[in-house]
């Protein structure tokens, strides 16, 4: 394996980790007006399920973007300039979510918290849809000229295949987050999340299967059929596990369901990157303008230095994050939520 190929796989690994971990964060944010509609305590239960880990999960995206910038500068330049508006929308959504989560409890005012909840919701829905649209277009290809400039406009990115990709990632993250809530909460929130997961699983399976099949038939390789089947089995397993009334309150079934949704997310990511290989951004105008792993990569020296740094740092990061999940592994219920301690809206500052 050449160094450029190794770094393509490394970037695929980082984005896959980001989708698995941040995917359920997005799902929880999208669930706020559904599972949290009855009271602010329920919404705080939902937010506390991801409270210790959501910011660490975002590190995977930062690392993936930095790796793309350093390992494949031509890919990074063409992609981020051509996808400027969609990626800006994702970035604004992520910033809004960060601010809303961090500041939600700073002021003890229902209107303030409602505004923060809107920010969390938008910061979850927009990236959940946006990443699917973006990666579907990356796999499908865009117009690229001889100077490696993207010629496809915003409306060209909103094609049927990309929109289906956005719907697939959005629904998959929503189901992933719902299962995560059943795994991390207790009481009424857990019961309601289990009931919602039962309703979501069949339509999510249909939409994700349609996108995976379209991807495989139009862009896939022979071996990616295995990935499609594995992802489909994961979603079918979720449907079967949640269909029974024994799912609510059964920790073993909840763990299996979460493993199955994680498997489906991994399968979707592997399918996208596997279909893309050995290209990094296909050109729909002229195949000779396609950006490939070979012609878009950095120098051998740069990739060598990056590889040694990764060997030293990445295991430490993974071990630390795994330890964080272990420390905060307990369930959260409404009875454990303390009274709000934020400033009153009329307090002197």
C-alpha positions as CSV (number, residue, x, y, z in Angstrom):
1,X,0.0,0.0,0.0
2,X,1.4,3.4,-0.9
3,X,1.3,6.3,1.5
4,X,-1.4,8.2,-0.4
5,X,-3.6,5.1,-0.3
6,X,-2.9,4.8,3.4
7,X,-3.9,8.3,4.0
8,X,-7.1,7.9,2.0
9,X,-8.0,5.0,4.3
10,X,-7.0,7.1,7.3
11,X,-9.4,9.9,6.3
12,X,-12.1,7.4,5.6
13,X,-11.6,5.9,9.1
14,X,-11.8,9.4,10.7
15,X,-15.0,10.3,8.9
16,X,-16.5,6.9,9.7
17,X,-15.6,7.4,13.4
18,X,-17.1,10.9,13.2
19,X,-20.4,9.7,11.7
20,X,-20.8,6.9,14.3
21,X,-20.1,9.1,17.3
22,X,-21.4,12.4,16.2
23,X,-24.3,10.7,14.4
24,X,-26.1,9.9,17.7
25,X,-25.3,13.4,18.9
26,X,-27.2,14.8,15.9
27,X,-30.0,12.3,16.6
28,X,-30.4,13.4,20.2
29,X,-30.5,17.1,19.1
30,X,-33.2,16.3,16.5
31,X,-35.2,14.4,19.2
32,X,-35.5,17.4,21.6
33,X,-38.9,18.6,20.4
34,X,-40.2,15.0,20.2
35,X,-39.0,13.2,23.3
36,X,-38.5,16.4,25.3
37,X,-41.8,18.1,24.4
38,X,-43.5,17.4,27.9
39,X,-41.0,19.3,30.1
40,X,-37.7,21.0,30.4
41,X,-36.5,18.2,32.7
42,X,-36.9,15.7,29.9
43,X,-35.0,17.9,27.5
44,X,-32.2,18.1,30.0
45,X,-32.2,14.4,30.4
46,X,-31.7,14.1,26.6
47,X,-28.9,16.7,26.6
48,X,-27.2,15.0,29.5
49,X,-27.0,11.7,27.7
50,X,-24.5,13.4,25.3
51,X,-23.2,16.1,27.6
52,X,-19.8,14.5,28.5
53,X,-19.0,13.3,25.0
54,X,-20.4,15.5,22.3
55,X,-17.5,17.9,22.1
56,X,-15.0,15.1,22.0
57,X,-16.9,13.5,19.2
58,X,-16.4,16.6,17.1
59,X,-12.7,16.2,17.3
60,X,-12.9,13.4,14.7
61,X,-14.2,15.9,12.1
62,X,-11.5,18.4,12.9
63,X,-8.9,15.7,12.6
64,X,-10.4,14.4,9.3
65,X,-10.4,17.9,7.9
66,X,-6.8,18.6,8.9
67,X,-5.7,15.3,7.5
68,X,-7.4,16.0,4.2
69,X,-5.8,19.5,4.1
70,X,-2.3,18.1,4.7
71,X,-2.4,14.8,2.8
72,X,-4.5,15.9,-0.2
73,X,-4.3,19.6,-0.6
74,X,-5.7,19.6,-4.2
75,X,-8.7,17.6,-3.0
76,X,-9.2,20.0,0.0
77,X,-8.9,23.1,-2.2
78,X,-11.3,22.0,-4.9
79,X,-13.8,20.5,-2.5
80,X,-14.0,23.4,0.0
81,X,-14.1,26.1,-2.6
82,X,-16.7,24.3,-4.8
83,X,-18.8,23.2,-1.8
84,X,-18.4,26.5,-0.1
85,X,-22.1,27.2,0.6
86,X,-23.2,23.7,1.7
87,X,-20.1,23.4,4.0
88,X,-20.7,26.9,5.3
89,X,-24.2,25.9,6.2
90,X,-22.9,22.8,8.1
91,X,-20.3,24.9,9.9
92,X,-22.9,27.5,10.9
93,X,-25.1,24.7,12.2
94,X,-22.3,23.2,14.2
95,X,-21.4,26.5,15.7
96,X,-25.0,27.3,16.6
97,X,-25.3,23.9,18.3
98,X,-22.1,24.4,20.3
99,X,-23.3,27.8,21.5
100,X,-26.8,26.6,22.3
101,X,-25.6,23.6,24.3
102,X,-23.0,25.6,26.3
103,X,-25.2,28.6,27.0
104,X,-28.6,26.9,27.5
105,X,-28.3,26.7,31.2
106,X,-26.7,30.0,31.8
107,X,-30.0,32.0,32.2
108,X,-33.0,30.6,34.0
109,X,-35.6,31.8,31.5
110,X,-38.0,29.6,29.5
111,X,-37.7,31.8,26.4
112,X,-33.9,31.6,26.6
113,X,-34.0,27.8,26.8
114,X,-36.5,27.6,23.9
115,X,-34.2,29.7,21.8
116,X,-31.3,27.5,22.7
117,X,-33.3,24.4,21.8
118,X,-34.0,25.9,18.4
119,X,-30.2,26.3,17.9
120,X,-29.6,22.7,19.0
121,X,-32.2,21.5,16.6
122,X,-31.0,23.4,13.6
123,X,-27.4,22.5,14.5
124,X,-28.4,18.9,14.4
125,X,-30.8,18.8,11.4
126,X,-28.6,20.9,9.0
127,X,-25.4,18.8,9.4
128,X,-27.3,15.5,9.4
129,X,-28.7,16.3,6.0
130,X,-25.8,18.3,4.7
131,X,-23.2,15.5,5.2
132,X,-25.3,13.1,3.2
133,X,-25.8,15.7,0.3
134,X,-22.0,16.5,0.3
135,X,-20.7,12.9,0.3
136,X,-23.3,11.8,-2.3
137,X,-22.0,14.5,-4.6
138,X,-18.4,13.6,-3.9
139,X,-19.1,10.0,-4.9
140,X,-21.3,11.0,-7.9
141,X,-18.8,13.5,-9.1
142,X,-19.0,17.2,-10.0
143,X,-17.9,19.4,-12.9
144,X,-14.1,20.1,-12.7
145,X,-12.2,22.1,-15.3
146,X,-8.5,21.8,-16.3
147,X,-7.5,24.1,-13.5
148,X,-9.0,21.9,-10.8
149,X,-11.8,24.4,-10.3
150,X,-15.3,23.1,-9.6
151,X,-17.9,24.3,-12.2
152,X,-21.0,22.7,-10.7
153,X,-23.2,25.4,-9.0
154,X,-25.3,25.0,-5.8
155,X,-28.4,23.9,-7.7
156,X,-26.4,21.2,-9.5
157,X,-25.5,19.8,-6.1
158,X,-29.1,19.5,-5.2
159,X,-29.7,16.6,-7.5
160,X,-32.1,13.6,-6.7
161,X,-29.2,11.3,-5.7
162,X,-27.7,13.8,-3.4
163,X,-31.1,14.7,-1.8
164,X,-31.7,11.0,-1.2
165,X,-28.3,10.8,0.4
166,X,-29.2,13.7,2.7
167,X,-32.5,12.0,3.7
168,X,-30.7,8.7,4.3
169,X,-28.0,10.2,6.6
170,X,-30.6,12.3,8.4
171,X,-32.9,9.4,9.1
172,X,-30.1,7.0,10.0
173,X,-28.6,9.5,12.5
174,X,-32.1,10.0,13.9
175,X,-32.6,6.3,14.5
176,X,-29.0,6.0,15.8
177,X,-29.7,8.8,18.3
178,X,-33.0,7.3,19.4
179,X,-31.4,3.9,20.2
180,X,-28.6,5.8,22.0
181,X,-31.2,7.5,24.2
182,X,-32.7,4.1,25.2
183,X,-29.2,3.0,26.1
184,X,-28.3,6.0,28.2
185,X,-31.6,7.1,29.8
186,X,-34.0,5.6,32.3
187,X,-37.7,6.1,33.2
188,X,-40.3,7.6,30.9
189,X,-37.7,9.0,28.5
190,X,-36.3,5.5,27.9
191,X,-39.7,4.0,27.4
192,X,-40.7,6.7,24.9
193,X,-37.5,6.4,23.0
194,X,-37.9,2.7,22.7
195,X,-41.4,3.2,21.3
196,X,-40.2,5.8,18.8
197,X,-37.4,3.5,17.7
198,X,-39.9,0.9,16.9
199,X,-41.8,3.3,14.6
200,X,-38.6,4.7,13.0
201,X,-36.8,1.5,12.1
202,X,-38.9,0.3,9.1
203,X,-39.0,3.6,7.2
204,X,-35.3,4.3,7.9
205,X,-34.4,0.9,6.6
206,X,-36.3,1.6,3.4
207,X,-34.7,5.0,2.7
208,X,-31.2,3.9,3.6
209,X,-31.5,0.7,1.5
210,X,-32.7,2.7,-1.5
211,X,-29.7,5.1,-1.3
212,X,-27.3,2.2,-0.7
213,X,-28.7,0.3,-3.7
214,X,-28.5,3.4,-5.9
215,X,-24.9,4.0,-4.8
216,X,-23.9,0.4,-5.4
217,X,-25.5,0.1,-8.8
218,X,-24.2,3.5,-10.1
219,X,-20.8,3.7,-8.4
220,X,-20.0,0.6,-6.4
221,X,-17.3,-2.0,-6.8
222,X,-17.8,-5.8,-6.7
223,X,-16.7,-6.1,-3.1
224,X,-18.9,-3.3,-1.8
225,X,-21.9,-5.6,-2.3
226,X,-20.7,-7.2,0.9
227,X,-20.9,-3.8,2.7
228,X,-24.4,-3.2,1.4
229,X,-25.5,-6.5,2.7
230,X,-23.9,-6.0,6.1
231,X,-25.5,-2.6,6.5
232,X,-28.9,-4.0,5.5
233,X,-28.5,-6.8,8.0
234,X,-27.7,-4.2,10.7
235,X,-30.9,-2.2,10.0
236,X,-33.0,-5.4,9.7
237,X,-31.6,-6.4,13.1
238,X,-32.7,-3.0,14.6
239,X,-36.2,-3.5,13.1
240,X,-36.4,-7.0,14.6
241,X,-35.0,-6.0,18.0
242,X,-37.3,-2.9,18.4
243,X,-40.4,-4.7,17.1
244,X,-41.0,-6.6,20.3
245,X,-42.4,-5.2,23.4
246,X,-39.5,-6.6,25.4
247,X,-37.2,-4.0,23.8
248,X,-38.2,-1.3,26.3
249,X,-36.3,-1.9,29.5
250,X,-34.1,-4.7,28.1
251,X,-30.5,-3.5,28.3
252,X,-29.1,-6.4,26.3
253,X,-31.4,-5.7,23.4
254,X,-30.6,-2.0,23.6
255,X,-26.9,-2.7,23.4
256,X,-27.4,-5.0,20.4
257,X,-29.6,-2.4,18.7
258,X,-27.0,0.3,19.2
259,X,-24.3,-2.0,17.8
260,X,-26.6,-2.7,14.8
261,X,-27.2,1.0,14.0
262,X,-23.4,1.6,14.5
263,X,-22.8,-1.2,12.0
264,X,-25.2,0.4,9.5
265,X,-23.5,3.8,9.8
266,X,-20.1,2.2,9.3
267,X,-21.4,0.3,6.3
268,X,-22.8,3.5,4.8
269,X,-19.4,5.2,5.2
270,X,-17.4,2.3,3.9
271,X,-19.7,2.1,0.9
272,X,-19.2,5.8,0.1
273,X,-15.4,5.7,0.4
274,X,-15.2,2.3,-1.2
275,X,-17.2,3.5,-4.2
276,X,-15.0,6.6,-4.4
277,X,-11.6,4.8,-4.4
278,X,-9.2,5.3,-6.2
279,X,-10.6,8.8,-6.9
280,X,-11.1,11.6,-4.4
281,X,-13.3,13.8,-6.5
282,X,-14.5,12.5,-9.9
283,X,-15.1,15.0,-12.8
284,X,-18.3,14.7,-14.7
285,X,-17.1,17.0,-17.5
286,X,-13.9,15.3,-18.5
287,X,-12.5,12.1,-16.8
288,X,-8.9,13.5,-17.3
289,X,-9.8,16.3,-14.8
290,X,-10.7,13.8,-12.1
291,X,-8.8,14.2,-8.8
292,X,-7.3,10.9,-7.8
293,X,-5.4,9.6,-4.8
294,X,-2.2,9.8,-6.9
295,X,-2.5,13.3,-8.4
296,X,-4.1,15.1,-5.4
297,X,-1.7,13.9,-2.7
298,X,1.1,15.8,-0.9
299,X,4.8,14.9,-1.2
300,X,6.2,11.6,0.1
301,X,8.1,13.5,2.9
302,X,4.9,15.2,4.1
303,X,3.0,12.0,4.2
304,X,5.8,10.2,6.0
305,X,6.0,12.9,8.8
306,X,2.2,12.7,9.1
307,X,2.3,9.0,9.4
308,X,4.8,9.0,12.3
309,X,2.8,11.6,14.1
310,X,-0.4,9.6,13.7
311,X,1.2,6.4,15.0
312,X,2.2,8.2,18.2
313,X,-0.9,10.5,18.8
314,X,-3.9,8.6,17.5
315,X,-3.8,5.7,20.0
316,X,-3.6,8.1,22.9
317,X,-6.7,10.0,21.6
318,X,-8.7,6.8,21.1
319,X,-7.8,5.5,24.5
320,X,-8.7,8.8,26.2
321,X,-12.0,9.0,24.5
322,X,-12.8,5.3,25.3
323,X,-12.0,6.1,28.9
324,X,-14.4,9.0,28.9
325,X,-17.2,6.8,27.6
326,X,-16.4,4.3,30.3
327,X,-16.5,6.9,33.1
328,X,-19.8,8.3,32.0
329,X,-21.5,5.0,31.2
330,X,-24.3,5.2,33.7
331,X,-27.9,5.9,32.8
332,X,-29.6,9.2,33.4
333,X,-33.1,9.8,34.6
334,X,-35.3,12.8,35.4
335,X,-34.8,12.2,39.1
336,X,-31.1,12.9,38.8
337,X,-31.5,16.3,37.1
338,X,-30.8,19.1,39.6
339,X,-32.7,22.3,39.7
340,X,-31.7,25.0,37.3
341,X,-29.0,27.3,38.6
342,X,-28.8,29.8,35.8
343,X,-29.2,33.5,36.4
344,X,-32.7,34.9,36.3
345,X,-33.4,37.2,33.3
346,X,-33.7,40.2,35.6
347,X,-30.5,39.5,37.6
348,X,-27.9,42.2,37.6
349,X,-24.8,41.5,35.5
